[in-house]
Amino acid sequence: MLAIWIIGIIFAAVVIWLLFWRLVTTLVTAGSRQKQFAAGKRPSQPPDGFYRGNAILLSGANTPWKGKYFEAESDRGFNVFSASGTRLLRIMTPFYRGFRSNGTGGTDAYYFATRIGSGLRDKGIEVVKLDYDSKDNPYLIRIILDEIVETGPEEYLGKVHVRIFPGVFTTVGFFALDKMT
């Protein structure tokens, strides 16, 4: 009898966990950013070089994230953070050894591989996927899958997905990227 109760409690906890994250996805994708993302297209040329980033959060708060740097030739890239953000990241991921100082006083970290594919939630759209699932990244980063679409010349809108269960992702936000000239 105790085993049935334990299994029932575990099952209920998993269902609540999945429903909570489904609600998050619904709230995040209910606005104008989702419409803008759906109207975007796969970039005609792969992004290359530094793109200034703007995290689009519900709170509207500034973040220490400054953008992404793409290496088109090797289908890779990494995130760029301010100096103040680096301190926080080192606390959050103390065993990560991939931090690299850049020439602006900030840090480059959390590498991703790029590839073209159908959108995770937007199956009818081809996107550039930024996949962080690499043994070199800490677990908290490896569960992230970003997708970007082109919304204008050298301008991209990105969507952030997080794996909450094996094979199950939730959408937690959007970000914008534009080429620094």
VOKEZA-571129 format. One record per residue (C-alpha): residue in one letter; y, z, x. Coordinates in steps of 0.001 Angstrom, whole numbers, padded with zeros to 6 digits, always signed. Layout:
BEGIN
AYZX ...
***
This chain:
BEGIN
M+000000+000000+000000 L+002406+000839+002860 A+001747-002562+004442 I+002761-004316+001210 W+006037-002358+001115 I+006784-003199+004742 I+006059-006892+004192 G+008207-006845+001046 I+011126-005216+002890 I+010885-007713+005755 F+010745-010604+003294 A+013781-009275+001398 A+015716-008827+004646 V+014989-012419+005706 V+016039-013756+002306 I+019304-011745+002381 W+019967-012941+005960 L+019475-016598+004996 L+021529-016284+001789 F+024407-014646+003665 W+024568-017479+006195 R+024237-020084+003440 L+027310-018512+001822 V+029171-018719+005151 T+028332-022424+005427 T+029460-023031+001848 L+032793-021269+002411 V+033477-022991+005742 T+032665-026484+004487 A+034427-026193+001117 G+037871-027155+002424 S+039857-030104+003643 R+038383-029950+007161 Q+034986-030975+005797 K+036562-033973+004044 Q+038341-034908+007278 F+035076-034542+009225 A+033190-036697+006708 A+035879-039398+007026 G+035579-039397+010835 K+033471-041784+012857 R+031417-041855+016003 P+033723-042477+018970 S+033708-046078+020182 Q+033905-044751+023762 P+032400-041422+024826 P+034999-038719+025503 D+035732-038353+029212 G+037877-035776+030979 F+039730-032774+029570 Y+040525-032456+025867 R+042796-029664+024708 G+041133-027578+022024 N+042279-025776+018920 A+039791-023460+017229 I+040223-023594+013473 L+039454-020070+012350 L+039895-018380+009000 S+042184-015760+010545 G+044388-018329+012291 A+044181-016218+015468 N+044675-017709+018912 T+041604-017786+021099 P+041074-017824+024876 W+039256-021138+024521 K+041441-023953+025904 G+039241-026973+025274 K+036340-029010+026566 Y+035826-031153+029618 F+033493-034138+029189 E+031625-035936+031963 A+030797-039179+030131 E+028814-040692+032989 S+026321-037802+033040 D+026327-037050+029268 R+027468-033477+029901 G+030439-031251+029570 F+031647-027668+029590 N+034163-025368+027927 V+037451-024306+029500 F+038812-020776+028989 S+042009-018947+029920 A+041977-016185+032541 S+042187-013476+029860 G+039276-015040+028013 T+037157-014967+031138 R+037191-011167+031205 L+035911-011009+027623 L+033252-013647+028273 R+031965-011748+031302 I+031538-008672+029100 M+029797-010652+026355 T+027467-012509+028735 P+027167-010298+031826 F+024139-012069+033313 Y+025521-015591+033015 R+026032-017086+036470 G+027613-020389+035454 F+031249-019241+035421 R+033376-021465+037655 S+037052-020943+038460 N+039233-023936+037766 G+042594-024942+039205 T+044594-023477+036303 G+043582-019835+036780 G+041010-020127+034017 T+037277-020566+033961 D+034831-023335+033138 A+031616-022156+031480 Y+028825-022877+029040 Y+027622-026374+029755 F+026397-028731+027072 A+024520-032022+026950 T+025919-034832+024800 R+024031-037329+022678 I+024604-039508+019627 G+022808-038649+016393 S+023106-038137+012666 G+025136-035154+011555 L+023136-031999+010999 R+024594-031537+007517 D+026295-034927+007247 K+023243-037187+007572 G+025211-040355+006790 I+027585-039910+009730 E+026844-040652+013376 V+028324-037901+015540 V+028424-036840+019163 K+026275-033719+019460 L+027172-031092+022056 D+023934-029222+022644 Y+024079-025872+024459 D+020323-025209+024318 S+019737-024992+028061 K+018034-022259+030071 D+021207-022070+032173 N+023215-020754+029205 P+022891-017234+027780 Y+021023-016890+024482 L+024247-016283+022515 I+025439-019728+023626 R+022116-021587+023454 I+022008-021182+019668 I+025198-023273+019266 L+025227-026948+018356 D+028647-028607+018090 E+029272-032024+016583 I+032385-034156+016940 V+033754-037206+015181 E+036771-039301+016093 T+039707-038867+013695 G+042286-040846+015684 P+042745-042357+019130 E+041515-039723+021616 E+041451-037135+018778 Y+038309-035444+017538 L+037342-032947+014883 G+034388-030764+015717 K+032041-028673+013661 V+030273-025573+015018 H+026708-024841+013922 V+024730-021748+014931 R+020942-021456+014774 I+020202-018348+012687 F+016445-018809+012444 P+014140-021307+014158 G+015110-024705+012754 V+017793-023235+010452 F+021500-023671+011223 T+024650-022368+009581 T+028099-023917+009923 V+030627-021348+011135 G+033800-023308+011826 F+035701-026336+013009 F+037736-027210+016092 A+040110-029994+017075 L+040260-031797+020405 D+042935-034115+021746 K+043334-035885+025058 M+045954-034479+027381 T+048180-037278+028660 
***
